[in-house]
Amino acid sequence: MKNFFISFLTFLGMLKNAFYPKKKNKIFIFHEIEKKNYKKFYKVIKYIQSKYEIINPEKKFNTDGKVSQAIITFDDGFLSQYECTKKYLDKENIKAIFFVIYDFMNINSKKKHREFLLKNLKIKPQYINNKEFKNMNFRNFQSLIKNGHTIGSHTLSHPNLKKICKEKCKIEILKSKVSISKKLGVKKINNFAITFGGINYFNPYVLKLCKKYYKSTHTGIRGSNNNSHRVFFRENCDLNKDFKEIKFLIDGYADLYYVFDRIKLKFYNFISHKC
């Protein structure tokens, strides 16, 4: 059934490209990268390079050009992201955005680390061990900054922003910006990634706060950013999936499935000015 669904959406996507060719500006997300997937991560990056021009996230997408462009992002602040960046991205001179969870960055005990993974990041117990899901520390982030990567905010504690009160929501969104900036010595934190990312994890009020305190807000809704200026779609790359399925997602063939989420986001964006 899954293979049929992928084949069907691929057919529709190819049909659309044939009759309505249009470049795609994509933002890709990576989370925890298991040791066994390090080489696969590089393989995915090379595939993205074959389809898109990977640009520095400090630059804006060229909406008038003919070349499809891409930005690489990392959520949560896992040590594996740092290791893969040093091993692969830096050698390719690829710059990325690292979305930092302030509280996660400051954890230095195994007990608190495990509790955070379970309670805040919703990692299932069977997937947690001593070798995976380690968090980056202050020195790791300093190294990334020194090498020209961009730091963004991913809240203080990674809550479901839709389920907390307005006061706490504001603290999570604004205070994380101030705290990360002070801790890492970064003057400007212009990018924010909504926790969990999907359309069901935020509302117009959350979007209003994000746009008020940040230049760019990143969701986890799939789609092309051809006409996006402040609120962006992103493509999650789950390296535990089959490479064929990852290619399907990178090519943008899954975008059709998320069309109603993108319509709902436009509605949220419109009424966020009034709430």
Residue, then its C-alpha position, 0 to 999 in steps of 0.5 A: m500500500k505504501n509503495f503504491f501511494i509513493s508511486f501514485l504521488t510520484f506519477l502525479g508529481m511528474l505529470k505536474n512537472a511536465f505540464y507546469p514546470k516550476k523550480k522548487n525552493k526547499i528547506f530540509i530538516f535533519h534530527e538525530i543521526e544514528k552512527k549507522n546512518y552517517k554515510k547515508f546522511y552524506k549520500v542524501i546531501k549529495y542527492i540534494q546537491s544534484k537537484y538543488e543549489i544549496i545556499n547559505p541560510e543567511k541569503k534569501f531564495n532567488t525567486d526570480g531565478k531558474v535554478s531550484q535552491a535548498i537550505i539545510t537545517f538541523d533541529d534540537g541540537f544533537l551531537s550527531q549533527y555536529e559530528c556530521t557537519k564537521k565530517y561532511l558539510d564543512k568539507e563541502n562548504i555547506k552552511a546550515i541553520f542549527f535550531v537550539i533548544y536552550d534547556f537541552m543545550n545546558i543538560n550535563s547529567k545522564k538522568k536529566h538527559r534521559e528525562f528530557l528525551l522522554k518528556n520533552l522530545k517524546i523519544k520512545p524509551q526503546y530508542i534511547n541508549n547511551k550512544e545515541f541522542k546526545n546533546m551538543n554542548f556550548r563548545n560544539f555550538q561555538s565551533l559551528i558559529k566560528n565556521g559560519h553556520t547560523i544559530g536559530s531558536h527552537t524554544l526553551s524546553h520544546p513544548n507543544l506551543k498550542k497546548i500551553c497558555k499565552e504567557k508561557c508561549k511568549i516566554e518560550i518563544l521570546k526568552s529562548k531568543v534572548s537566552i541563546s543569544k546571551k549564552l552563545g554570544v550571537k547578536k542576532i537570532n533571526n530564525f525560529a523553528i516551531t516545535f513538532g512542526g506540523i499544522n496541528y502543533f501551532n495556531p494563529y497566536v503562536l504564529k503571531l508571536c513568531k513573526k513578531y520576534y523573528k524574521s523567519t519562522h520555520t514549520g514542518i509542513r512540506g512544500s516549496n518556498n517559491n513565494s514564502h518570505r517570512v513563514f517557511f515550509r520544510e521537508n523532514c529527512d528521516l534517515n531511517k527510511d529507505f533511500k528510495e523514499i527519501k529521494f521521493l520526499i526530496d524531489g517534492y512528490a509528497d507535497l501534494y499530500y500536504v496541500f490542505d495544511r499549506i492552505k490552513l497555514k495561509f489562513y493562520n498567517f492571515i488572521s494572525h494579524k488580528c489575534 
